[in-house]
Amino acid sequence: MKRMIVAASLAASLVFLGGCVSNDPLAVDANNENFTSADGSVTEVAPANRGEAVSFESSDTTDHSTLSSQDFRGSVLVVNFWYAACPPCRAEAPDLADLATAYADKGVLFLGVNVFDNTAGAQSFENSFDIPYPSILDADTGTLRLAFASDLPPSGIPTTLIVDRDGRVAARVLGFLADRSMFEDMLDSVVAEAAP
C-alpha cells in the first residue's frame, strides 16, 4: 500500500512538472541570468514633488521609427522596462497590452524599453503578446535607463513607470505588475491631473 502511495505521488509530480514544459522558443531560452528581481514595491510622487522632465531620443526601435521624449509631451506615458525571457515580463505583458488599448481614448500612450534583446527577439515577444505600442531597444546603449535614472530609476526588471503630461515620473512599480486595479487607480489619478 505504501509503495502505491509513493508511486501515485511520483506520477502526480511528473504530470504536474510536465505542465511546465513549453515549445515556445522564448520560454525555452528563458533563464534568470539577466533577471534582476524586484519586490513589486509601488512609489507615487505628488505633482509638487516630482523631479525634472525626462529627456531622451532613440532611433533604435522595434518598429524602426525614431522616438523622443518630445513625442510624448502633453500625454500621460506608461513606460515598461522588459526583456523577452524575463518570466514576470511575460506574465504582465497581456495586462499591459490590454491597458494600452483601454487607455488609448484617454490620451495615455505606452512605450516599452527592451533592456536585453536584439530586434528579432523583441519583435517576436511583441508579436506573441500582441503588444500595440513600440519599444526602444536599450541593450547596447542604456540611453533610456540613464534618462530615467535620477528620480525613480528602473532598478529591477520589469519596472513600469507612469510619466505625467510634463514628462516627469509620477509613479513606479518596481517588479511584476501584480495588482492591475491598483495600477489603474494610479494611472487614473495622473490622467485626472490638470493638463499643462
Summary of the structure (lengths in Angstrom):
residues: 196
radius of gyration: 19.2
end to end distance: 74.3
largest distance: 74.3
contacts: 581
relative contact order: 0.21
helix: 39%
strand: 19%
